Amino acid sequence: MRLLVIALLALLAGCTPVKNGPDMTSVIPAPVYQVDGTGTFTLTSATTVGGVPTVAAYLADALGLRVSTDPEVEFALGASPAPGGYTLDVTATGIRAVADSAAGLFEAAQTLRQLLPPDAFVGVANSPVPLTHIEDYPRFAYRGAMLDVARHFFTVEQVKRYIDDIALLKLNYLHLHLTDDQGWRIAIESWPELTGVGASTQVNGGGGGYYTQDDYREIVRYAASRFITIVPEIDLPGHTNAALSAYPELTCDGVAPAPYEGIEVGFSSLCIPSELTYQFVDDVVREVAAITPGPYLHLGGDESLATTDEDFLSFIERATAIAAKYGKTLIGWHEMGRSTQLPTGTIGQYWSFTTPQPGAAEHTVSFVEQGGSVIMSPADVAYLDMKYDANSPLGLTWAEGPTTAREAYTWDPADIIPGITDDQLLGVEAPIWTETMVTMDDLESMVFPRLAPIAEIAWSPRADRSWDEFEPRLREFGARLDAAGIRYTGWK
């Protein structure tokens, strides 16, 4: 009814309602509803911005505006069209965004930045903003990206840059894959050799690195300033060679494996029958949970090929119970759904293909049957580390790759597993595994532009998506990335 009233008022005012149409200003993710007017409001370096301080300060810093208590660009708390949403009005005399939370206003700021000409994305100088009315809100509450810092280590400052990158597209969760065979990247005070030994390697050598707990707190703080929640992952019981090399008593034979710098998976496992294993899990989860204010903690559970089925199920039951007592909602890769003894509400992260591999669908449905929900990350369309084409110097192809930007756009998370529709989906996440990524240029050139179509799937209403309509918006987003100095690949 609200949108119908807006449409009628727009027609009376001589404006044309636009919903995901070709004449719409080129915002990604596409707004739920937009009514374009005639004319512009001009932003200059003298334009003032105000309202909710965190959002006003962010936009002032991003565009070179001045903060004022009597602003021309205002971010105000009020009613939202739906949870997580906002309204944005650009008139001839000013700009006003309204939302019921600062997070919603922050998303409005991202829309406003994309309404500007591309060369004004990081600084205004007599920059016209088209007159428009937008009512917008997300399809899914969880809109995430995952960064693997275990295979190749990325510093605190590099992670901050990545946080800024994903914030541009209204993503609100960053899943940090902190531990794997190649390196353990988070300091655990009760097990200091996890970083003393376990952080010394990465893929193809060249040293490693880790975050102190204060480093991790700084990442969490910075992410919160962009209204992004950190989801830490401690991958268990496989993907644990770095931990085993640091503490051989976690193996069943007491022999430390050599540090690992390759990319193969599935060869490592904690010693499942040992009580020391569960003390280790308790200590690690307790320390990580204590410095993680967000609601989620990811326990991995994938590719445990060196663990027998019986041992895997025994471990998952005990480890998830340990983790749940620290007050976090658990997330696990879809293999964890093999267990029917998960804490109520445990979330499954699906990483198989858009045509599920054997067992993947059943294991994912198991999370819903146990009171949980699902995050969709199908590897053949959402894994950002897949090659763009056969000639890409970076990336891999195992997930039915290469994967083009077009393929990243033409799928829907509610179409993959029968019985898993929007009601059972918590959201969508785009992971990037870093076997071949060493620098920020490597990382960003693989992330962009494919993160943009996935972000639109996570935010915008489900519709018949048209690559022909989306591609011009993606090209304009590329021009904004140029202005911001962010590397990206192509448009295929």
N, C-alpha and C positions, 0 to 999 in steps of 0.2 A: 504493500500500500504506500509506504514512504517513497519508494522509487517511482511509483506511478504518479504521485503528486508532484514530485520533482520534474518528471517528464512533461506533465501538463503545464507547469509553471514555465518551463523552458520554452515550450512551444508558444505560449502567450508572449514571452519576452523576445521572440524572434531567434532563439538559439536552436541548435540542432542536437538532440540527444544522440550520443555516440556510445556504443558498447562494443569494445574490441573491434572497431571498424577501421578501414584503411585510412580514413581522414583523421583519426585520433592522433593527438600528439604522441610521440614515440616513446612511451614509458614502458619499461620492463621491470617487474612483472606488470602485465596489463591491469589497469584498475577495473574494479567490478562495474563501476558506472561513472560515466563522464559526460558532461554537457558543455560543449565548447561555445564560447561567445565570440564577439567580434572586437578586435583591438588587443592592446597589450598594456601591461604595467612594466615600467622599466626599473631594473635594479642597477644601482651604481654603488661605488665604494662609500658613498655617503648615506646609503640606505640603512635604516636602523632595524634591529631585530630584537624581540623580547618575548616575555611570557615565561614558561617553564625554564628555569635557568640552564639545566643540563642540555636541553635541546637547542635553546637559543645560542648558547656558547659554542656548541658543535657547529651549527650552521655559520655563525659569524667567523669561526676559524677556517671552515672549509671554503668560504666564498669571499672572505675579506670584508665583512660587514661590521657595523658597530652595534654593540648591545646597548639598549635603551629601555627605560621604563615607560616610554611613550612611543612604541615601535610602529613602523609601517608594515613589518612582517611579524605577526604574532602567533605564538604557539600556546593555546589555552586549553585548560582542562574543562571538559564538559561531556555531553553525550556522544557516544560512538554509534555508528550504524550497526555494529556487531562486535563481539569480543575481538580485541587486537586491532580494530579498525580506526578510521579517522575520516573526517571531512576536510576538504581543502578548497578554499575559494580564492580565486585570483580576480580582483576587480580593478577598475581603473584607478582606484585610490589606495589600494593596498592588498595585502595577502593575509589570510587568516586560516589557521589550521586548528581543528578542535578534535580532541579524543578524550577517552575516559582514563587514559594512562599516559605517562611520559613515553613509554615504549611505542604506543600508537602515534604519538606526535613525532617521534624519531623516524618512523616509517614515512610519515607525511613529508618530513624534510628530505628524504631520499627521492620521493616523487617530485618535489619542487626542484631539486637539483637537475632532474632529467627533463623538466619543462624548459630549462634554460637552453640556449644554443650550446652545442658541444664544446666550443672554445671557452665557454664561461663555466664549465663544470667545476673548475678549481679556482675561480676568481672572476668577479664580475667587473665590467666596465661598460656602462650604458647597454645592459643586456636586457632584451625584451622577454617578458614572460606572457604567453598567450592567456587571455581571459578564459577562465574555465571554472566549472564546479565539479568536484570529484567526491564520490562516496565510495569508500574502499575498505576491504577487510580480507583477512587471509582465509583460504580454503582449509588449511591445516594449521594446527597450533605449533607443530614441530617442523621447522624448516631448517635443515642442517647441512653442514659440510663437515667432512672428516679430513684431518691432516695426520699423516703417518710421520712421526718424528723419530721412529725407531730404526728404520732402514737407512735413512740419512737424517742427521740431526739438523734442526733449524733453531736458531737462537731466539731469545726472548723478543728482540727487536724485529726479527723476521716474522715471528708468530703474530706480533702486533700488526705488522703490515698486512698479513693475511686476514686478520680480523677486520681491518678497515676494508679490504677487498670484498669480503663476503657481505659486509653490512650494506654495501651499495645496492644489493639486490634483495634486501629485506629478509635475509636469513637471520635466524635468532638463536642457533645452537652451533657450537664448534666442538666436535668430538675429537679429542686428542688421543691418538693411538700411541701410548707412552712406552710400551714394552713389547719386545719381540725377540726372536732368536739373535738378531744382529746387535741389539743394544737395549739397555734398561735406562730410561731417561728421567726418572723422578727419584729424588733422594728419599730413602726410608731410614729414619734415624736408628731404628732397632735392627736393621740389617744393612750396615754401611757399605759392605763390599758389593752390594747390588750396583752401586755407582762407582765404587773404587775399582772394581774389575769389570763389571758388566756393562759399563758405559764407555769402555775404551775402544770399541770397534763400531764399524758401520759397513754397508755394502761396498765392496772393492777397496777397503782400507781407507787410509787417510784420517784415522782417528775418529773419535765420536763426540761425546758431550752429554751433559745432563742438566736438568733444572734443579737447583736447590729448592727447598720448600718456599723460601722467600721469592725466588724467581717465579715459581708456580702461582703464588699469591698475587704477584704483579700481573701475570697473564690474566688471572681471574678478574682482578680489579679493572684492567684495561678493557677486557671484553664487556664487563658490566657497563662501562661508560658508553659503549656502543649497543647496549641492550641485548647482548649476546651472552648466553649461558654456556660455561665450559662443562663438557661431559668427559671425564677421564676414563680411559680404558686400560685395565690391567689384564692382559690376555692370558687365560689359564684354561686347562692345564698344559696344552701344547704351546708352541711359539715361545718356549721358555729357555732356550739354550743360553742366553745371556745370564739368566738367574742361576742356572745350573753350573755354569763356568765359574761363577762367583762363590757359590755355596754347594760343593759336591755332596754334602750331606742331604741335599734335596733330591739326589738321585737314589735309585734302589741299590746300586753297586758301590756307592761312595766314591766314584771316580769322576773327577771334573772333566767334562768335555772341553775340547779346544774352543776358543772364541771363534765365532762364525761370521764370515763376510760374504756369503753367497746369497742367492735369492730363492732356493728351493724351500719347500715347506713340509711340515707333517712328520718330522723326524724326532722331535723332542717331546718330553713329558715329565712332569713332576712324578715323584714316587707316590702313587695313590694310596697304598696301604699304610704309609708311614704317618704317625701322629704329628711328626715335625712339620709335615706338609700343611696341616691345618692350622698350626701355630703360625706358620709363615703367612698363610692366607689371612688370618685374623689380624696379624700385625700390619701387613701392607694395607688392607682395606681400612682398618681403623685410622691409620695415619693419613691416607688419601682422603677419606671421608671427612676428617677433621678440618682439612684445608679447602674443601669443596663446598661452597654454600648452595650450589644448585641441587636439584632434586634427584639427579640421575648418576649412577655409577655403572660403567660397562665392564663386564667380566669376560668378554670374548667367548670362548667355548668352541671356536671354529677349528677345522682341519686338525683335529686331535688324532691323527692317523697312527701314532705310536702308542695310543692308549686303547686297551681292549674295551669293548662295549660295556662290559660289566663294570670295569674300573671307571669309565667315563661317567656312567650314570651315578655311581656311588659318589664320585667327586663332585659332580654338579649339585646333587642333593645337599651335601655337607657344605660346600663352598658358598652356595647361594643363601643358605640359612645363616651362615656366619655373616655374610655381607649385609643381609637384610636387617640384622639386629643393630646396625649402625645408622638406621633411619633413611636409607636411600632406596629409591625405586631402581630395581636392577634392569639392565639391558643386556641381552646376549645375542650373538649371531644365531641364525635360525637353527643351526645344529643343536643348540641348547634345548630346543623344543623336543628333542628325543626323550627328555625327562618328563615324567608326569608328576614330579614332586617339586615344582618350582614355587617360590613364594608367590602368593596371590598378587596379581598385577604386574608381574615381570613382563617386560617388553621384548619382543622378538625383532631382530633386524635381519630382513631378508636380503641376501646377496646373490642368489642364483640368477638365472636369466629370465627374460620376459616370457620364454617358454620354460617352465621350471624343470630342473634336473630331477631325477628320481629321488623321492623322499623329501625334497625341499618344501613342497606345498604342504604336505602332511605335518612336517615339523613346525612350520610357521603357524598353521591353524591351531596347533597345540597351545601356543601362547594365549590365543583368544579363549580357548576352552578352559584355560586356567585363570581366567579373569583379567588377562592382559590385553595389549594392543600391539600394533605392528608398525615399524618404520620400513619403508620401501627403499632399497638401494640396489635394484637389479643391475648386475655388473655389465651387461652388454649395452646398456644405455646411460647408466648413471656413474660408472667408474671413470673418473677424470684422468686416470693414468693410462687408459687405452690409447693407442696411436690414433691420430686423426685420419691418416691414410698410410699406405704401405711405405711411403718415402719419409715419414716422420722420423727425425733422428732420436726422439725421446719416446718413451712409452713401450708397452707390451701389447700383445694381441690375443692372449689366452681366452679372454671373455668374448669369443666370437668377433673380435675386433678385426680391423680398425672400426672406430665409432665416430661418425661425423656429427657435426652440430645438428644437422637435420634429424638424424636418428635419435639424438638426445632430446628432441622436441616432440617427436611423433609417437608417444606412448602415454599410457595413463596408469597410475598406481592401483586403481580400482579394477583393472582388467586382467591382472596377472594370475591371481589365485581365486578360484571359485569360493564364494563365501566371505572373502576379504574385500569389503567395499569401504566407502568413506567412513562409515560408522565404526569400523574396526581398525581404521588406520589412524595412528597418532600423527604421521607425517611422512616426509620424504627427506633423504639425505644423499649427498653426492660425495663419496669418498675419493681421496687421492692417495695412492700408495707410492712410495718414493724410491723404488728400486733404481730408477734411472734419473731421478731429479736430485740435483746437488745444490743449485743456486736458486735465488728467488726468481730470476728470469726463467729458469727451467720450469719452476713451479707455476708461475703465472701464465706462461705460454701454453701449458697443458690445461690449466683451469679455465682460461678464457679462450673463446667465447662460450664453451659448452655449459659453464655454470649458469649462464643466463636462461637458456630454455628450461633447465631443471628448476630454477627458482620460480619461473612462471608457472610451471606445473604445480609447484608446492603452494603458491599464493593465489593465483587467479582462478575464477570459477571454471569448472569443467565445461568445455565447449568443443565443437568440431574444430580442431586446430588446423590452421592453414600455414604451411611453411612460406607460401608466397606472401601472406600478410605479415608474418613474423620477421622474415629476412630483412626487409628494409629497416625495421626497428632495431634489429640486431646490428646492422651496419652502423646505424647512428650511435648505438651504444659503444661500438668499437671506436668511433671518433671521440667519444668521451674518455674511453680508456687511453687513447692517444694523449689527450690533454692532461690526464693524470699520470702519464709516464708508466703505464701498466702494459706489460708485454701480452700479446695474444697471438693466436694462430690465424685461421681463415674462417670461411663462412659455409663450407660445404655441408 
